[in-house]
Amino acid sequence: MAPLETPTPAPAPRRPRGEARRLLLAEAQNLFSRKDYRSTTTREIADAAGVTEHLLFRYFGSKAGLFREALVLPFADFVDGFAQTWQSLRPEDTDEQTLARHFVGQLYDVLAEHRGLLLTLVAAEDLGDEMESAGIADIRQALTTLGRISTEGMQLRGMTSDQPDLPAHSTVAMIVGMVALRSTLFGDEPPSRDAIVDELVQATLHGFLHRTG
């Protein structure tokens, strides 16, 4: 009797083009958001995505390059989009409440989705030159853009300040703090996202529009 032949296993199906890159970005966002930059390894990200570490480096060059694309660029893209919205506004038709809610709500959501960006920025000074590759220059550029918008907004309303970029930076810092400290401040029963955004909008508007100088 002839021995039974062992069936040859079917080859693993090929992933769609770009799927490995998409999986790496998704897992990087997930892991960087649960841990800080230093504690997350490229091997962890590659294993979670089901691809080789070699492929990660082929696509992104380094952990810093992956961090920049997964977390920094979404923030920078949000700021660029808001800047375009700002440029298209007609001052006489501007509804501050609607504009502030658009800005605060979307920024809150971006930061909440990419919380690992906040954890890494807090430790940026300790990471040294590696943060340049991770996109700290993109963050600075985005904050410069927000400062410019803040200056233009004050000028439209006849306001002046020795440091006109501070209102924008203060607003971003307030939103960052609420995202980063939400569980610390509120425990297991935080207010809803809309309630938090409403409060941040009121603080932004009254702190900006009702200033004395």
C-alpha positions in Angstrom: 0.0 0.0 0.0 1.5 3.3 -1.1 2.1 5.8 1.8 -0.3 8.7 2.0 1.1 12.0 0.7 1.2 14.9 3.1 -0.8 17.7 1.6 1.2 20.8 0.8 -0.1 23.7 2.9 -1.7 26.5 0.8 0.4 29.6 0.6 -0.7 32.5 2.9 -2.9 35.0 1.0 -1.0 38.1 -0.1 -2.0 41.2 1.7 -3.6 44.0 -0.4 -1.1 46.6 -1.5 -0.4 49.1 1.3 -2.1 46.9 4.0 1.2 46.2 5.9 1.9 49.9 6.1 -1.6 50.6 7.3 -1.4 47.9 10.0 1.9 49.3 11.2 0.5 52.8 11.5 -2.6 51.5 13.3 -0.6 49.5 15.8 1.9 52.3 16.3 -1.0 54.6 17.2 -2.4 52.1 19.6 0.8 51.2 21.4 2.2 54.7 21.5 -1.1 55.9 23.0 -1.0 53.3 25.7 2.7 53.6 26.5 5.2 56.4 26.0 7.7 56.7 23.1 10.6 55.3 25.0 8.8 52.2 26.4 7.4 51.2 23.0 9.7 49.0 20.8 9.7 48.6 17.1 9.5 44.8 17.6 6.3 45.2 19.6 4.7 47.3 16.9 5.8 44.9 14.1 4.6 41.8 16.1 1.2 43.4 16.8 0.9 44.3 13.1 1.8 40.8 12.0 4.8 42.0 9.9 8.5 41.8 10.2 10.5 44.4 11.9 12.6 44.7 8.7 9.4 45.9 6.9 8.8 48.5 9.5 12.2 50.0 9.0 11.8 49.7 5.2 8.6 51.8 5.3 9.5 54.3 8.1 13.3 54.3 8.5 13.2 54.3 12.3 11.0 54.3 15.3 11.1 58.1 15.3 10.0 58.2 11.7 7.1 55.9 12.5 6.1 58.0 15.5 6.1 61.2 13.4 3.8 59.7 10.8 1.5 57.9 13.2 1.0 60.7 15.8 2.7 64.0 14.9 1.4 64.4 11.3 -2.3 63.9 12.2 -1.9 66.8 14.7 -0.1 69.0 12.1 -2.7 68.1 9.5 -5.5 69.2 11.8 -3.8 72.6 12.4 -3.3 73.1 8.7 -6.9 72.3 8.1 -8.0 74.8 10.7 -5.7 77.4 9.2 -7.4 76.9 5.9 -10.8 77.3 7.5 -9.6 80.4 9.2 -8.4 82.0 6.0 -11.7 81.3 4.3 -13.7 83.1 7.0 -15.3 86.6 6.5 -14.9 88.5 9.8 -18.3 90.1 9.6 -19.9 86.6 9.3 -17.9 84.9 12.0 -19.7 83.2 14.7 -17.2 82.9 17.5 -19.1 80.1 19.3 -19.3 77.9 16.2 -15.6 78.5 15.3 -14.4 77.9 18.8 -16.4 74.7 19.1 -15.1 73.5 15.8 -11.5 74.1 16.8 -11.7 72.9 20.4 -13.8 69.9 19.6 -11.6 68.6 16.8 -8.4 69.3 18.6 -9.7 67.5 21.7 -10.6 64.5 19.5 -7.2 64.4 17.8 -5.3 64.6 21.0 -7.6 62.0 22.7 -7.1 59.6 19.8 -3.3 60.1 19.8 -2.7 60.4 23.5 0.8 58.9 23.1 1.8 62.2 21.5 1.1 64.0 24.7 3.1 61.5 26.8 6.0 61.9 24.5 5.9 65.7 24.4 6.1 65.8 28.2 9.3 63.7 28.0 10.7 65.5 24.9 13.6 67.2 26.7 14.8 63.8 28.0 14.8 62.2 24.6 17.2 64.7 23.1 18.1 64.7 19.4 15.8 61.8 18.7 12.8 64.1 19.1 13.9 66.0 16.0 13.4 62.9 13.9 10.2 62.2 15.7 8.7 65.4 14.4 9.1 68.0 17.2 9.8 70.6 14.5 6.4 69.8 13.0 4.8 70.4 16.4 6.6 73.7 16.7 5.5 74.8 13.2 1.9 73.9 14.1 2.0 75.9 17.3 3.5 78.8 15.3 0.6 78.6 12.9 -1.9 78.7 15.9 0.0 81.7 17.3 -0.4 83.5 14.0 -4.1 82.8 13.9 -4.4 84.1 17.5 -2.6 87.3 16.6 -4.9 87.9 13.5 -8.0 87.2 15.6 -6.9 89.7 18.2 -6.2 92.3 15.6 -9.6 91.8 13.9 -11.2 92.7 17.3 -8.9 95.7 18.0 -7.0 93.9 20.8 -3.3 94.1 21.5 -0.9 92.0 23.5 2.9 92.1 24.0 2.8 88.3 23.4 -0.1 87.7 21.0 0.8 84.0 20.5 0.1 83.2 24.2 -3.7 82.9 23.9 -3.3 80.2 21.3 -0.7 78.4 23.3 -2.7 78.7 26.5 -5.8 77.3 24.8 -3.8 74.3 23.4 -2.2 73.7 26.8 -5.6 73.7 28.5 -7.0 71.2 26.0 -3.9 69.0 26.3 -4.2 69.1 30.1 -7.8 68.0 30.0 -7.0 65.1 27.7 -3.9 64.0 29.6 -5.4 64.3 33.1 -9.0 63.2 32.4 -8.8 59.9 34.3 -6.8 61.5 37.1 -9.3 64.3 37.5 -12.5 62.4 37.1 -11.7 58.7 37.8 -14.0 56.1 36.3 -16.9 58.4 35.6 -15.6 61.4 33.6 -18.0 63.9 32.1 -19.1 63.2 28.5 -16.9 64.4 25.7 -19.5 67.1 24.7 -19.6 68.4 28.3 -15.9 68.7 28.4 -15.7 70.4 25.1 -18.5 72.9 26.1 -16.5 73.9 29.2 -13.3 74.3 27.2 -15.1 76.4 24.6 -16.5 78.7 27.3 -13.1 79.0 29.0 -11.5 79.8 25.6 -14.1 82.4 24.6 -14.3 84.2 27.8 -10.6 84.1 28.4 -9.9 85.5 25.0 -12.7 87.9 24.2 -13.2 89.5 27.6 -9.5 90.2 28.4 -8.7 93.7 29.6 -5.5 94.2 27.6 
